[in-house]
Amino acid sequence: MTERLGTVLRRVPRALREDLWTGADPLPRPGLPHWLDWRPAITVPLLFVAVGMFIASANEYAVYYGAVRPISLLLAGIQAAALVAVLFRPVPAWWASTIATTVAAAQADVAASTLFPWTGAGLVQQSLMLFLLALRVRPRVAAEALVISLLAGLLCTASVSTGGLTNVVRLGALAFTTTTALGAALRGLGVARRKLVVQEELTAEERARRTLLEERNRIARELHDVVAHHMSVISIQAQVAPHLVENPSEELRETLAGIRANAVDALTELRHVLGVLRSEDALPDSTRHTPQPTLDRLDELVANVRGTGLPVTVRTTGEPRPLPPGVELSAFRIVQEALSNAMRHAPGAAVLVEVGHHASGVRVRVTNAAPDRAGPPSRGAGHGLLGMRERAVMLGGELATGPTPDGGYEVTAILPARPPVPPADPAEDTP
């Protein structure tokens, strides 16, 4: 116990030196009250207060402490300047104010003074100083400054009187403690609010990241179905092909066997990598194994939307041609999501679905007019626009969304017929 107490006592001087012997501005440190970022706006009214304190302190030092005019003006000027400087260098400003107050009390004519060790203006000035200091620094530093301010006043009183605590000392202790506690409490409230804002930002970022991952997983599950189906077809065709040729050569048999073996291996690896995504679904098997939709089912989708009362018009241009399954699936999902958004956010608005077939790919455009009434409020970050953009980018296409001049909304996606081929890994070409 004694050793622990000795360790604590040895640490006190170092802690005081680190806390109170610094000229750094603590404002850049994160988590401080936000209003202190607007110090120029606070400085202007504080200048008027400082001028008033200067006039009052200089007059009281001359009247109550019997100080000569130059000394009273100097000490009052230091305290007034410190009152403004506390916004920028709180600890040095507090030291300047405390030292000036102590010097004024030390040279005072106590016999002629009824206010000792602080004058009326001195009490107000030092209380305001401690309040602003507590707003700017940690509570421990503010408590240390409070104790030193009170000790300075008590030492001045003890040096000239043995009659115990005066009413001025009691009033000063009450005022200093109250203002310091109030400043520390306001600072703590500001810190809590700042941390809450930071936490809300982190939560929003985490929600957006989780939404992105969920949408990518959903896309990966759908593509897993498409790719797995076609790999299975390749495997079956490679197995059946030798029986469709009369007297197939040994080389043909080996080639087709190799194709089938590679297809089976690729399908197995695909299921290992992407099949785990299916385990996260809580869907029934009948739903899981339903064929993925294509643009051929667009009329069925539009009919379902019309059944909800939303007027939908479909316009097709160009000659339809076979598209890769991934492009067909993504085009259908983009139209589906755009129609869902129109039903949700533009109730009663007329919707136009345009599907343009080109030699280079397909272009889908979903436009709705201004809604007849306001839609229900959104329940947070959705997957719609994010999922559409992910699908377009995945296929090397483009997606454009935004409001129209008439108050509606437009979604346009251009999907190439052949997705870009990723560059080959140089390591794979190394013999």
C-alpha positions in Angstrom: 0.0 0.0 0.0 2.8 2.4 0.9 4.7 1.6 -2.3 1.6 2.2 -4.4 1.0 5.5 -2.7 4.6 6.5 -3.3 4.3 5.6 -6.9 1.1 7.7 -7.3 2.8 10.7 -5.6 5.8 10.4 -7.9 3.5 10.4 -10.9 1.7 13.5 -9.8 4.4 16.1 -10.8 4.9 14.4 -14.2 1.1 14.4 -14.8 0.9 18.1 -13.9 3.8 19.0 -16.1 2.3 17.1 -19.1 -1.2 18.6 -18.5 -0.5 22.2 -17.5 2.9 22.9 -19.0 1.9 22.9 -22.7 1.1 25.5 -25.2 -0.5 23.2 -27.7 -4.0 23.8 -29.0 -6.2 20.8 -28.1 -8.9 21.6 -30.7 -7.5 19.4 -33.6 -7.9 16.3 -31.4 -11.1 14.4 -32.5 -14.1 14.3 -30.3 -14.3 17.9 -29.2 -17.5 20.0 -29.1 -18.4 21.0 -32.7 -19.2 24.6 -31.9 -15.5 25.3 -31.0 -14.8 25.0 -34.7 -16.4 28.4 -35.1 -14.0 30.3 -32.8 -14.0 33.5 -34.9 -17.7 33.9 -34.2 -17.2 33.4 -30.5 -14.2 35.7 -30.4 -16.2 38.8 -31.4 -18.6 38.8 -28.5 -15.9 37.7 -26.1 -13.8 40.8 -27.1 -16.6 43.0 -25.8 -16.7 41.0 -22.5 -12.9 41.3 -22.3 -13.0 45.1 -22.7 -15.6 45.3 -20.0 -13.5 43.2 -17.7 -10.5 45.3 -18.4 -12.2 48.5 -17.4 -13.8 47.0 -14.3 -10.6 45.2 -13.1 -8.4 48.3 -13.6 -10.8 50.4 -11.6 -11.2 47.9 -8.8 -7.4 47.3 -8.5 -6.9 51.1 -8.1 -9.8 51.6 -5.7 -9.9 48.4 -3.6 -6.2 47.2 -3.8 -4.6 50.7 -3.8 -2.6 49.8 -6.9 -1.0 52.6 -8.9 -2.5 53.3 -12.3 0.2 51.6 -14.5 0.2 48.4 -12.5 -3.6 48.2 -12.4 -3.8 48.8 -16.2 -1.1 46.1 -16.8 -2.7 43.4 -14.7 -6.2 44.1 -16.0 -4.8 44.1 -19.5 -3.2 40.7 -19.0 -6.4 39.2 -17.7 -8.5 40.7 -20.5 -6.1 39.4 -23.2 -6.0 36.0 -21.5 -9.8 35.8 -21.6 -9.7 36.0 -25.4 -6.6 33.9 -25.8 -8.2 31.0 -24.0 -10.1 30.1 -27.2 -6.8 29.5 -29.0 -4.2 28.5 -26.3 -6.3 27.6 -23.2 -3.6 26.4 -20.8 -1.1 29.4 -21.3 -4.1 31.8 -21.1 -5.2 30.3 -17.8 -1.7 30.5 -16.4 -1.4 34.2 -17.4 -4.8 35.0 -15.8 -4.0 33.1 -12.6 -0.6 34.7 -12.2 -1.9 38.2 -12.8 -4.7 37.6 -10.3 -2.1 36.3 -7.7 0.2 39.3 -8.3 -2.7 41.7 -7.9 -3.6 40.1 -4.6 0.0 40.0 -3.4 0.6 43.7 -3.8 -2.8 44.7 -2.6 -3.4 47.0 0.4 -5.4 44.5 2.4 -6.3 47.0 5.1 -8.2 49.1 2.5 -9.7 46.1 0.7 -13.0 44.5 1.3 -12.6 42.1 -1.6 -9.7 39.7 -1.2 -8.1 37.7 -2.8 -10.4 38.4 -5.7 -12.3 41.5 -6.7 -15.8 41.4 -8.1 -14.6 41.6 -11.7 -11.8 39.2 -10.9 -14.3 36.6 -9.7 -16.3 36.9 -12.9 -13.2 36.9 -15.1 -11.6 33.9 -13.5 -14.9 31.9 -13.4 -15.4 32.6 -17.1 -11.7 31.6 -17.7 -12.2 28.3 -16.0 -15.5 27.7 -17.8 -13.9 28.2 -21.3 -10.8 26.1 -20.2 -13.1 23.2 -19.2 -14.8 23.4 -22.6 -11.4 23.0 -24.4 -9.4 20.5 -22.3 -9.9 17.1 -20.7 -11.7 17.0 -17.4 -8.5 16.1 -15.5 -6.7 19.2 -16.8 -9.7 21.3 -15.9 -9.8 19.9 -12.4 -6.1 20.5 -11.9 -6.5 24.1 -13.0 -9.4 24.5 -10.6 -7.4 23.2 -7.7 -4.4 25.5 -8.5 -6.7 28.5 -8.8 -8.3 27.8 -5.4 -4.9 27.1 -3.8 -3.5 30.4 -5.1 -6.4 32.3 -3.5 -6.1 30.4 -0.3 -2.3 31.1 0.0 -2.9 34.8 -0.6 -5.5 34.8 2.1 -3.4 32.8 4.6 -0.4 35.1 4.1 -2.3 38.1 5.4 -4.9 36.6 7.8 -5.4 33.8 10.3 -9.1 34.3 10.7 -10.1 31.4 8.5 -11.9 31.4 5.2 -13.5 34.7 4.2 -16.8 35.1 2.4 -15.0 36.0 -0.8 -13.0 32.8 -0.7 -16.1 30.7 -0.1 -17.9 32.6 -3.0 -14.9 32.1 -5.2 -14.7 28.4 -4.5 -18.4 27.9 -5.2 -18.2 30.0 -8.5 -15.0 28.4 -9.8 -16.3 24.8 -9.0 -19.7 25.5 -10.6 -18.4 27.0 -13.8 -15.7 24.3 -14.2 -18.2 21.5 -13.7 -20.6 23.2 -16.1 -17.9 23.5 -18.8 -16.7 19.9 -18.3 -20.3 18.7 -18.6 -20.9 20.6 -21.8 -17.7 19.3 -23.2 -18.7 15.8 -22.3 -22.0 16.3 -24.1 -20.3 17.5 -27.2 -17.9 14.6 -27.2 -20.8 12.2 -26.8 -22.6 13.8 -29.7 -19.5 13.8 -31.9 -18.9 10.1 -31.2 -22.6 9.4 -31.9 -22.2 11.1 -35.3 -19.1 9.1 -36.1 -20.8 5.9 -35.1 -23.8 6.7 -37.3 -21.5 7.3 -40.2 -19.7 4.0 -39.6 -23.0 2.2 -39.3 -24.2 3.7 -42.6 -21.0 2.6 -44.3 -21.2 -0.9 -42.9 -24.9 -1.1 -44.0 -23.9 0.0 -47.5 -21.0 -2.5 -47.6 -23.3 -5.3 -46.3 -25.9 -4.4 -48.9 -23.3 -4.5 -51.7 -22.1 -7.9 -50.5 -25.6 -9.3 -50.3 -26.4 -8.1 -53.8 -23.2 -9.6 -55.2 -24.0 -12.9 -53.5 -27.4 -12.9 -55.0 -26.0 -12.2 -58.5 -23.4 -14.9 -58.0 -26.1 -17.4 -57.0 -28.0 -16.7 -60.1 -25.0 -16.9 -62.4 -24.0 -20.2 -60.6 -27.3 -21.6 -61.8 -26.7 -20.4 -65.4 -23.1 -21.6 -65.7 -23.8 -24.9 -63.9 -26.6 -25.7 -66.3 -24.5 -25.0 -69.4 -21.5 -26.9 -68.0 -23.8 -29.9 -67.4 -25.1 -29.7 -71.0 -21.5 -29.6 -72.3 -20.7 -32.7 -70.3 -23.7 -34.6 -71.5 -23.2 -33.6 -75.1 -19.5 -34.7 -75.0 -20.6 -38.1 -73.6 -23.3 -38.6 -76.2 -21.4 -37.3 -79.2 -19.4 -40.6 -79.9 -22.6 -42.5 -80.2 -23.9 -40.2 -82.9 -20.9 -40.9 -85.2 -20.5 -44.1 -87.1 -17.2 -45.7 -86.3 -15.7 -42.8 -84.4 -11.9 -42.7 -84.4 -9.9 -43.2 -81.2 -8.7 -39.6 -81.4 -12.2 -38.3 -81.5 -13.2 -40.5 -78.5 -10.2 -39.2 -76.5 -11.0 -35.6 -77.4 -14.6 -35.8 -76.4 -13.6 -37.7 -73.3 -11.2 -34.9 -72.4 -13.9 -32.3 -73.0 -16.3 -34.2 -70.7 -13.7 -34.6 -68.1 -12.8 -30.9 -68.1 -16.5 -30.0 -68.0 -17.1 -32.2 -65.0 -14.0 -30.9 -63.2 -15.0 -27.3 -64.0 -18.5 -28.0 -62.7 -17.2 -29.5 -59.6 -14.9 -26.5 -58.9 -17.8 -24.2 -59.6 -20.0 -25.9 -57.1 -17.2 -25.8 -54.5 -16.6 -22.1 -55.0 -20.1 -20.8 -55.6 -22.3 -23.6 -54.3 -21.7 -22.5 -50.7 -23.7 -19.3 -51.5 -26.8 -21.5 -51.9 -26.5 -22.7 -48.3 -27.4 -19.2 -47.1 -30.8 -19.3 -48.8 -33.8 -20.3 -46.9 -35.8 -21.0 -50.0 -37.6 -24.3 -50.8 -36.0 -26.7 -53.3 -38.8 -26.0 -55.8 -37.9 -22.4 -55.9 -34.1 -22.9 -55.9 -34.2 -25.1 -58.9 -36.5 -23.0 -61.0 -35.0 -21.9 -64.3 -33.6 -18.4 -64.3 -35.8 -16.0 -66.2 -34.9 -14.4 -69.6 -36.3 -11.6 -71.8 -38.8 -14.2 -73.2 -40.7 -13.9 -69.9 -40.9 -10.1 -70.1 -44.6 -10.2 -71.1 -45.4 -12.3 -68.0 -43.5 -9.9 -65.8 -45.3 -6.9 -67.3 -48.7 -8.6 -66.9 -48.1 -9.1 -63.2 -47.2 -5.5 -62.8 -50.3 -4.4 -64.7 -52.3 -6.5 -62.3 -51.3 -4.1 -59.5 -52.9 -1.2 -61.3 -49.7 0.3 -62.8 -50.1 1.2 -66.5 -47.1 -0.3 -68.4 -46.3 -0.1 -72.0 -43.7 -2.3 -73.7 -41.9 -1.3 -76.9 -39.4 -3.5 -78.7 -37.1 -2.4 -81.4 -34.6 -4.4 -83.5 -34.6 -8.0 -84.3 -34.3 -10.3 -81.2 -31.3 -12.6 -81.4 -29.8 -15.2 -79.1 -27.9 -13.6 -76.2 -25.6 -15.2 -73.6 -27.6 -16.5 -70.6 -25.9 -14.0 -68.2 -27.0 -11.1 -70.4 -30.5 -12.3 -70.7 -30.8 -12.8 -67.0 -29.3 -9.4 -66.1 -31.5 -7.6 -68.6 -34.6 -9.3 -67.2 -33.5 -8.5 -63.6 -32.8 -4.8 -64.4 -36.3 -4.4 -65.9 -37.8 -6.3 -63.0 -36.1 -4.1 -60.4 -36.9 -0.9 -62.3 -40.6 -1.8 -62.4 -40.5 -2.6 -58.7 -39.0 0.8 -58.0 -41.7 2.5 -60.1 -44.5 0.7 -58.2 -42.9 1.6 -54.9 -41.9 5.2 -55.5 -44.2 6.4 -58.3 -47.7 5.0 -57.6 -50.1 5.6 -60.4 -47.4 6.8 -62.9 -47.4 5.5 -66.5 -44.3 3.3 -67.2 -42.7 2.7 -70.5 -40.4 -0.3 -71.0 -38.2 -0.2 -74.1 -36.1 -3.1 -75.3 -33.7 -2.4 -78.1 -31.9 -5.3 -79.8 -28.6 -4.4 -81.6 -25.8 -6.4 -83.2 -23.6 -5.4 -80.3 -26.0 -6.3 -77.5 -29.3 -5.2 -75.9 -30.5 -1.9 -74.5 -33.2 -1.7 -71.9 -34.9 1.5 -70.8 -37.6 1.9 -68.1 -39.1 5.3 -67.7 -42.0 6.4 -65.5 -43.8 9.7 -65.5 -44.4 11.9 -62.4 -46.4 10.0 -59.7 -50.0 10.8 -58.9 -49.3 10.7 -55.2 -46.3 10.4 -52.9 -45.0 6.9 -52.3 -44.4 5.4 -48.9 -41.2 6.4 -47.2 -38.1 4.3 -47.8 -37.1 1.8 -45.1 -33.4 2.3 -45.5 -30.8 1.4 -48.0 -32.2 -0.9 -50.7 -30.6 -3.2 -53.2 -32.3 -1.9 -56.4 -29.9 0.6 -58.0 -26.9 -1.1 -56.5 -27.8 -4.5 -57.9 -28.6 -3.1 -61.4 -25.3 -1.3 -61.5 -23.4 -4.4 -60.3 -25.0 -6.4 -63.1 -24.2 -3.9 -65.8 -20.6 -3.5 -64.7 -20.1 -7.2 -64.4 -21.0 -7.7 -68.0 -18.9 -4.7 -69.2 -22.0 -2.6 -69.8 -23.3 0.7 -68.7 -26.1 1.9 -66.4 -27.6 5.4 -66.2 -30.2 6.4 -63.8 -31.8 9.7 -62.8 -34.8 12.0 -62.8 -36.5 13.1 -66.0 -37.5 16.8 -66.8 -41.2 16.0 -66.3 -40.6 14.7 -62.7 -40.4 11.1 -63.5 -37.4 8.7 -63.3 -35.4 6.8 -65.9 -33.2 3.7 -65.8 -31.2 2.8 -68.9 -28.8 -0.2 -69.2 -26.7 -1.1 -72.2 -25.4 -4.7 -72.1 -23.0 -6.0 -74.6 -23.7 -9.4 -76.3 -20.2 -10.6 -75.5 -18.7 -9.6 -72.1 -15.1 -8.4 -72.2 -12.5 -11.1 -71.9 -10.3 -10.5 -68.9 -6.6 -10.4 -69.6 -4.8 -13.7 -69.3 -2.6 -14.3 -66.3 1.0 -14.3 -67.5 1.7 -17.1 -65.0 -0.6 -19.4 -66.8 1.4 -19.0 -70.1 4.6 -19.8 -68.4 5.7 -23.4 -69.4 
